[in-house]
Amino acid sequence: METLALSLIPCVLWLLWFWFQDWYDREPPRTILVTFALGALATLPAMLFNAVGALVLSGLLG
């Protein structure tokens, strides 16, 4: 649980940094939340493809 909390710190810092850089034409908070959620969901198939690719390459390369 501590690792999850620590992994969110850079994410929140980047979000705040970009949020405060855009004073005049900010995106709606819902759009930002959906974008972050979809990015988090995209890691699941990426981990799967990474694991499958590692198994295939280790089998091919020995």
Residue pairs with C-beta under 8 A, 6 or more apart in sequence:
11 36
15 32
15 36
19 26
19 32
